[in-house]
Amino acid sequence: MKTLQLQEALRAMAGQHGFLAAALVELDGGMVWHAEGAPDLCDAVVSAASDYWRLYRRSQPVFEKLGNLHVAMLFHRDGRITVSACGPGMLLVIVTDPRQQDIDWEQWKTAHARLEKLVSAF
């Protein structure tokens, strides 16, 4: 039942305006738990994107004065990658269209909180 709720919540997020893919990725190994959206983005890209977060963890003492990282946003020519913590040992990785300037980030925060709650209960 919880797996179905996670999949549905992720599917709803991936269906938001301007979203190309959304995935839950294991922090330590980069394994994709669930992914929704463009197939060419859902495996290799979202898994590799979790490396950005692991780089932060390795370099954490350098950033200590800034506090903990909450969200990392990376702008590529054809995609904007957003990586955020989403429950114990999990990351939420989304890929959005950089040409879409009217993405509803408040809706994303609400959906993120729902996903994080589901992941934490898993």
N, C-alpha and C positions, 0 to 999 in steps of 0.2 A: 504494500500500500504506500509506504513512504517513498519507494523508488518511483512509483507512478506520479506521486505529488511533485517530486523533484523534476521529473521529466516534463510535466505539464507546466510548472513554473518557469523552467528554462525555455520551453517552447514559446511561452507567452512573452518572455523577455526578447528572444530572438525575433519575434514578430513585430517588435516596436519599429516605428518609422526610423529608417536610416541604419538599422542593425543588419549586419550581414551574417554574423554567427555569434553564438554564445556557448560557453562550455564551462563545466566544472572540472578542474584539473588538480590532481594531487600535487601538493607543494614539493615534497622531497624528490619524487621521481619523474614528475611531468606526465604521469599517466592520465589520460582523459577518461573521466568517469562517465559523463554524459555530455553530449554536444548536439546542438541544433543549428541549422542554417546551411550555408553553402558548403557542400562536401569537401571542396578543395581547401577550405579554411579550417574545417572542424578537427582535423587530426594533427598534421604536422605543424601548422602555423600556431594553433592555440597551445599545443604541447611545448613548442620551442619558445613561445612567449613567456612561459613560466620561468624560463632561464633569467629573464630580466629581474624577477623577484628574488631568485636565488643569488644573483649578483649583488643585489642590495643586502641580503642577509650576510654574505661574506664580507661586505664592506661596511657593515652597520656601525662599527666604532667611528668611522669617518663622519657619519651623518648623525651621530648621537645628539649633538646640540640642537638638531632640528626635530627630534622626537621620532616616534615610530612612523613608518610609511603606511599610509592608508590606501592610496590609489596611485598607480603609475600609468600615465598616458603617453603613448608613443605614436608619433605621426610619421607614417610612411606615405609615399606618393599616392598609393591607391587604397590605403586603409589606415584607420586609426585604431590602435590596439589599446584597450583599457584593461589593466590587471589590478585586482583587489583581493584582499583576504576575504574569505567567505566560510567561516567556521573553522574548527580545529584542523589544521593541516591541509586545508583546501583553498584554492584560488578560483575566482570567477574571472574568466577571460572573455572579453567581448571584442568583436571587430565591427567597426562602424564605417560607413561611407564618409570620407573626409569632405565630400562635396555637400553633404547635408549639414547645414549650420543650425537647423531648427530641431535638433534632437532634444527630447524632453528628459533632461537629466534628473529632474525631481521624480518623474515616474521610474527612472532607472534606480534611484536610491530606495524607493519604496519596494520595487521588485527585488533588489539586492537584499534588503532586510528580510524579506519573506524567504528567499533562498537560504540565507545564512541561518535563519531559524530552523528550516528544514534540515540543512546539513548538520547542524549542531545536535539535532534530535536523532540523527541516523545511528 
